[in-house]
Structure formats: C-alpha cells, structure tokens
Amino acid sequence: MDDLIKTLNTQANSLKTLVKSIKKIGTGEEEILKRLNILHGEIGVIGRQLQRLRLEEPLIADITEALHIWEEEAGELESRAKAAFGEELEKLLKAQGYSLEGNYPKLKTSFYTILVDIRSNRVTLYYGPEAEKIATLPALPERVCDEIFRYDASLAGRVVDEGVFLANLFEAYSVCLHRSKKKIGAEVPIPEILSTFAFVTQDTRFTKNPVRANYRDYDRATFSHDLYSLKERTFGGYEMVTVTARRGETRSRYDTLWIPASSGRGELISGIKFREVMK
C-alpha cells in the first residue's frame, strides 16, 4: 500500500509540473529573448515529465505533437534573435565610432571579444581574444554596449607617466632577477613580473599598513593596455622588450599576456626583459 501511495504521489507531482510548464509556454510572451528562455526551459521539463508519467497513448501523442511545434518555434525565434542582436549591436557601436566584426557566436570590436549565447540569453565580454573576462551580461545590445563603453573609457582615461611606469617596471624586473639569481637581459615570466610590479606600485597607505583595504588593484588587462600605450621604452640606459610567446610553450593562460596592436590582432607575450642600449 505504501508503495502504491508513493507511486501515485510521484505521478501527481509530475502531472502538476507538466501542467505548470504547459501553462507557462501558453502565456504568450512577445519579447523574443524572454519567449526563447521560456521555451528552452519548459520544453526540457515537459519532455522529462512525459517520460515519467503513465499517460494514455492519445494524450501522449497530443503532448508530443505540441512539443514539436514549440521546438520549431524556438528554432525560428533563435534565428531571428541572432540577427536582431547583431544588427542592433552594430548600430549602437557604430554610433560611437566602433566597428563590429566576426560571426555568431563570436563577435569582436576594438580590444574586445563578445561571446553570444542567445539560447541562454547570455553574453560574455572579454578584453582581448577571450583573454581577460570583463563581465557576463544578459543578451541585450544596450547592456553590452554600455559595458564596453564604460570599460574602454576606464582604460583610455588612465594617465600613465611613462617615465615613472618604466622606472617601476625596471625596479620590479630587478627584484625578480635578484630572486632568481639572473642577470640583466634575462626574461622574467609574465606572472612574476606582473605580481611584483603590482606590489612595487602600491601607494604609501599600503606600504605603511599592508592590509587588503589599502591594496590598489592592478589587473592583467590594465597591465596589457599600459604596455600597449607606451611610446617610450628606454630607461636609464636600458630598453624594455616584450618577449613573444612561442606556440605550445604555455601551460596556462596566465603564463602569457595579450597585448593589442595597431593592426587589431595583437600578440601574446610570455615575459619581459630589459637589455642594455648600445651606444
């Protein structure tokens, strides 16, 4: 008897879930992305409940036919949503002087890669070629553009004193050489030089009281953009050189750093070194 009651309760719960999902699909949401979310979410639920329920064949056939109709609708809406997203994104970017390249799901503008997942209503925004993740956003062109403009403005608005920057970088480089017992001219890997440089450039609040609240963030994307922006590369008789990463030599993306280039493609570097300038 207990097993029978348990089975009946399971069937009743599955039937309630099935009815709830069918009602949700029938709400008639007109906004494309919201409708897609409903369809993709509830079609799977209905399919699973249909396998669990012991329904009569005519009813199973009716529900299966409805599923096919909803799946076709989802496919059509997805195609429309992809086209509409790309067109609106390109229009908004163009209005601010940006261009849009690539094909769904990977689009590019300026220093940024935009990975679009219409089915999940999600966009992942990266600095560089999927190098440094900036944000995960809803698949709304306005939101994506706002984030790109905000982040780009924060990088473009940085005022970098090149003399001070190179002096700090040379100091960080020298510290790394001392630790590893190497000489000027040796390459220092990106993870080592970046972490040391971030420490060297902390202000007096941190050096006086090195707690998290006083630490000033300096991330990989900022380091990349600062190196890209440099016009001067010599300091105290030495020239700063970025070392291009060799194919297949890295074990982790953190071993390299993407640096933009005027051509738009950029390059991956594995380290930095200073070499004496020949007189």
N, C-alpha and C positions, 0 to 999 in steps of 0.2 A: 504493500500500500504506500509506504514512504517513497519508494522508487517511482511509483505512478504519479504521486503528487509532485515530486521533484521534476519529472519529465513535463508534466502539464504546466508547471510554473515557468520552466525554461521556454516552452513553446509560446506561452502567453507573453513573456518578456520580449522574445524575438519578434512576435507579431506586432507588439506596441512599437518597437524600434523601427520595424518596416513601415508601418503606417505613418510614423512621425517623419521618416525620411521622404516618403512619397508626398506628404503634405508640404514639406519644405521645398521640394522641387516645384510644386504647383503654386508657389507664392507669386510667380510672375515677375520676379526681379528684372528690371530692364537694363540696368547698368551692366555692361559686358563682363568686366572683370569679376564683379560680385556674383553674377549669374554663373560664370565659369567655376568659381570657388564652390558654389552650392552644388553644381552638377558633379564636379570631380570628387567632392567629399561624399555626397549622398549616393552616387552610383555604386561606389565600392561597398558602402554599408548595405544597400539593398541586395547586392549580389551575395554578400556573406550571409545575410539573414535568410535569403531564399534557399541556400544550401542547408540551413539548419531546420527550416520549417517543414512539417509534413502536411503539405497542402495538396488539394486535388489537382489533377493534371490540367483541366481547363483554366484554373486560376493561375497556375504556374506559367502556362503559355501566355496569358494576358500580361503578367508582370514582366516576363522575358521580352515580349514584344515592346513594352513600354521602355525597358532598359535600352534596347537597340535604338529606339527613337531618341532617347536622351543622350546616348553616346554619339549619335550622328550630330545632334545639336551642339554638343560640346566641341566636336571636331571643327564644325563650321565657325563657331564663336571664337575658337582659339586662333584660327587663320585670320579672322577679321581683327582680333585683338592685337596680334603681332604686327599687322600692317598699320593699324591705327596708332599703336605705341611708337613705332619707328617714325612715322610721319610727324606726329606731334612733337616728339623729342627733337627731331631735326629742325623743325620750325622754331622751337624755343631756343635751341642752341645757336642757330643762325642769327637770330635777332640780337644776340650778344657777341657776335663775331667768331663763334666756334663752328667747326665743321664736324660732320658725323661720318664715320667710315665703318666698314665691316658688314657682316650679315648676322641675322638672328641665329644663335643666342648671344654672340659676342660682338659688341659694338665698341668703337673707340672714338674718343675726342680729346685733343690736346694730349696731356700726360695720362689720361685716364682710360681704363677699360671698364666696360659696363656689361656685366653678365645678366641676361634677362631670362627669367623663368616665368612665363605667362601662366602656365598651369598652376603654379604655386603662388602667383601674384607676388613675386619677389624679384628684386634687383639687388645684385651685389656689386658694389662700386670699389674699384681698386685704383691705386696710384701705380702707374706702370703696367706692364703686361701680366696682370694677376700677381703682382709682386707684393704690394702692401695693401691690405684690406682697409678701406676707409669706413664703410657702413653697409648695412643691409636695410633695404627700404622696400615699401610697397611699390608695385609696378605702376607708378603714376609719374608720367613725364615731368610734371611740375615739381614734384618732390625730388626727383633725380637731378634735375637741373639746379634747383636751389642748393642741393648738397655740393654739386660740382662747383658752382659759383662761389659758395662760401669757402670751400676748401682751397680753391685756386686763389681767392683773394687773400687768404691767410698766408699762403706761400709767397705770393707776389708782393705782399705788404711787408715782408721781412726786410729789415735794414741791416745788412751784413757789412761790417767794416772788414774789408779783405785783409788788411794788414794784421788786425787782431785775430781774425779767423785763422790765417796761416801760422801766426805765432803760436796759437793754442794747439793747432794741429801738429806742428813740429814738436811742441812740448809733449803731447800725447804720444807721438811717434817715438820720441826719445825714451820715454818711460817704458814703452813696450820693448824697445831694443834692449834696454838695461835688464828687464826681467828675463828676456830670452837669451841674453848674452850674445846679441848680434851687433853688427856694425852698420853705420850709415850706408844706405844703398840696398839693404835687405828689405824684402817685402814684409809688411805686417798685415795679417789677415783682417778682413772686414769686422768680424765680431769683436776682435781685440781692440782695434783702433777706435771703433765707434764707442764702445763702453768706456774706454779710457778718456776719449775726447769729451764725452758727456759729463764725466766726473771733473775733468780739468776746467770746464766752462761753467761750473756752478758758481753762483754769486756768494757773497760773504755770509749771507744768512745760513746757507748750508754748511760752509766751512766752519762757522762758529758753533753751529748746532745741527749736526748731520742727521736729522730726522726726516721722515717721509714728507711731512707737511712743508718742509723747506726745500725739498728737491724739485728742481725745474726739469720737466720732461724734455727730452730731445730724441725724437724717434727716427727711424730709418728713412722715412720719406723726406723729412726735413733735412737730414744729412745729405741725401741724394740731391735735393733741389739746391742746397747751398753749394755743393761741389759743382753742379751744372752751371750755377750763376757766376762762378769765379771767372774773372777776366785776368787777374794776376795769379801766377803760380810759383813765384820765387820768393824766398825768404832767407835773409842772412847768408847769401851765397849758395843756397840750395834750391833745387826745383822740385816741386811736388809732382809726383807721377802716379796716375791710377793704373793698376795692373789688370788687363783684360782677362776675364776668367776663361780657362780652356774648357772645351767641350768634355763633359763627363767627369770633371775632376771634383765636383762638389757633391757632398752627401746630403746637404740640407739647403733649403732656400736661404737660410740665414748665413750661409757661407759666402754668399755673393750679394751685391747691391746693384740695382738697376739705376743707371744714370741716363737722363734724357739726352737727346742730341738734336741739333737743329734740323736734321733730316726727318725727325719724328720717330725713328726706330729705337734709338738709344743703344746702350751696351751694358752687359753685365761685367762688373769688376769683382775681383777676388780679394784685392788688397790695395794698400797704398804704400808708397816708399818715397823717400827724398834722396836725390842724388846731387852731388857737387856740380855746380855750374862751371863749365870750362871757361877760363879767362883767355 
